[in-house]
Amino acid sequence: MAAADRLPDGVVLVRAPNPSPLTLDGTNTYLVDGWVVDPGPDDPGHLDAVERAAGAGIEGIVITHDHPDHTAGAPELARRVGVQVSRPGGGRVGPFEVIATPGHSADHVTLLRGRVAFTGDTVLGTGSVFISPGEGSMADYLESLARLRAVELDAICPGHGPVVWEPAAKLDAYVEHRLLREGRIVDALARGARSEEELLEHVWSDVDLDGTPYLRVATGLTLKAHLQKLEAEGRLPPGFPPELVES
């Protein structure tokens, strides 16, 4: 069995049938010590599969953040099994220590069980995380990555994609990736770039944005999230177009 196909001891995965560019091959629903992490979409077949996988029963339901691909099925699953849905902000819930990890969304948390972290959309199994300005925050996201990096982890169970078995390296790569993009933005600004098109052309020159319309929209929003961080830090040049920063 490939490392990416393995699961930490005591963890069961049920993947929802909702693949997309944002959800990769589907939302990961986990069962841990009788608890369901992120029930996923309100899909009867998926919820049936979660109930079957639970075997002895479900003691509680907990979500990492309130996005529909993670939570839409929570009310129906809770009704079926007669438990409450927990939306924690900190402390402990069931077998988990709750760590605040805003960035992808303001309400995002990571659930820690021993040395295994259930990271929702803060860390994915493959690819990078989408940070939308307004709802998300690039500054908060980088702080959340640093918070997770300080935790001794054996594995990350992400909201999408395979289990991450080298969590420290993954988190370091995530930070490096974001700071690389930020450095390119700062360089483009120093060269006089003042339009979205100029900035995207310089910063994402390694990506075929014209060939993938969805990617073009996503990178435009990611650029704005970076610009909002730079504005908050006082690092945008005088007279920078405010419409490129406003949510």
N, C-alpha and C positions, 0 to 999 in steps of 0.2 A: 504494500500500500504506500502510495506517495505521501510525503509529509503533509502536503496540503490537504489530503483527504482524511488525515487522522483528526480525531477530536480529543480534547482533554478528557481525562477520566471523569466519569459522572455527567458528561455533557451529551445531550442528544440534539441533533439538528434536523429541523424540518424546513425545507426551502420552499417558499411560496412561488406559485407559477405566474409571476408578474415581471418577467424580464423587460428591460428597457435600457436606454443609455445611462440613466441615473441609477437604476437598481441593479445593474449588471445582469447576472443570471437569475435574479430574484431576491426578495427579502429573506434574510435568515431569521427564523424563529428558533429559539433555543429552549430546551427543557433542562432545568438544573434543580435537583433536590425538591422536586414537586412543584417548582415555580416555572412559569412561562415568561420568557424575555422576548418582548416585541412580538405580539400575536400576528402581525402582518396585515394583509388586506382582508376585507370582508368577503372572503371566497369560501363558500360552503365546503368544497372539497379540501381546501387547505386546513380549515378548522377541524374537519373530520380527521385529517391526518395528524394534527396536533393532539387531539384527544386520544387517538389510537396509540401514539408514541408515548403519551403520558402513562399509560398502563395503570398503575395503582391509583391514579387520580391527580388532580391539580389543586394545590394549596393556595396559590396566589398568582397574580398576573402583574408584571411590572414592565414599564416602558422606558426607553432611553430618551425619547423626545416625541413631541406630538405632531409627527408628520404622517399622513394617511397610509403610506405604504408600510408603516410600522404599527399603526394603531387602529386602523379602521375596523379590524376584526375583533378588537378588544371588548366592546360592549356585548356582542353576540356570544363570544366565548365565555365571558363572565356570566351571562345569563344561563348558558348551558350548564356550567359546572357549579354555579352558586358561590362565586367568590368576588371580591372587590378588585378593581384595577388600581394599582399604585402608580402615581406620578411623582416620584420623589425628587426632592431638591438637595438632600444631604442626609447624613446619619446612616442608619441601617434599614434595610427592607428585606425581610425573610433572611436568606443566607448571604445577602450581599452587603458590602460596604458601598455607599454611594459617594461618587466623586463628581463634583460639578465640572463639566467640560463644555462650557458654552463656546460658540464660534460658528458651527454649522447652523445652529439655532440658539436662541438665548436660553431656552429651557433644557438644553442637552445635558445629560449626565452619563457617566460611565459606571457600570456595575462591576464591582470587584469581588470575586470569590476566591479566596486564597491568593494564588499567583496567576490567576486567569482573569483577564479583563474583557467584559462585554461592552464594546465601544460604540455600538450603533453606527452612526454616520460620522463619528469623529475620526476613525481609522477604517479604511476599507481593505479588503483582501488584495485587491489589485487596483491600480489607478489612484488618482488623487480625489480629494473631497471638494465638493462644490460649496463655495462660500458666496451667498447672495447678499449684496448690500441691503441694509435696512433690517432684514430678518437676522442676518448673520453679521459677524465681525471678524475681520482678519486679525486684529490685535488680540481679541479674546481667544481666537483659535490657536494662535502661536503660544499664548500663555497656557492653554489647556494641554497642548502637546508637551510643553515643558513639565507640567504637573504630572502627566502620565510617565514621562521619561524618568522622573524621580522615584517611581514605584518599581520594585523588583518583580518583574513579570516573567513567566515561563511561556505564555501564549496570549494572543489577542484573538477573540472571537468577534469578527466584525459583523456589521449589519448587512453587508453584501460581500460576496466573494469568499475565498477559502480562508481557513485559519492561518494566522500569522505566527510562525514558530520562532522567529527571530525578532521579537518586539522592539528591542533596543535599536537594532539596525533600521527597522522600519520607521520608527519615530524620528531617528536622526535623519533619515532620507527625506521624510516629510518636511522637516524644518528646513533642511538644505534646499529642497525644491522651492519652497515659498520664498526664502531669502534670495535665491538665485533670480526668481522673477522680479522681486522687489528691486534688486540691484540693477536689473536691466531697465526697469521703469525709471529709476533715478538717473541712469546713464542717458536714456532717451530724452528725459526732461532737460538734462544738461546740454544736450545737442540741439535743443530748441523745439522738440516735439510738443505740440499743444492740441492736437486733435486725437480723437479715439482711434481713427484709422492709422495715423502716424505711430501712435504708441503700440497698437496691436502689431503692426508690421515689424517694429523693432523688437518688441519683447517676446512675441510668439513667432519669430521667424522660422522656428523649427517645426511648426505645425501648419498643415494645409487647411487653413480656415475657410477658404473659398469652396473647397470640395465637400465640406461638412457643415451645412447651415446650423445645425444644433450646436456644434462646437463653436461656431462664430458667436452665437448668442451667449453661450456659457463663458467664453473667454472675455467678452465685453463686460459681463457682470463681475467676473473675477477681477478684471482690471479696476473697475470702480471700487470694489472692496479694498484693493491695495491702495488706491488713491485716497480713500477715506482714512485709512490708517496713517498715510503720510501727512494728510492734512491735520489730523489730530496731533501729530508730532511736530507740526510746524515746518515740514520739509518740502512743501510745494512751493514753486517759484512765485514771486509776486505777479498778480494778474492772471493766474491760471484760471481757465474757464470754469466757473462754478457749476455749470450744468453737467460737467463730467464727474462731479463729486456727489451731487445731490442724489438721494435715493428716489 
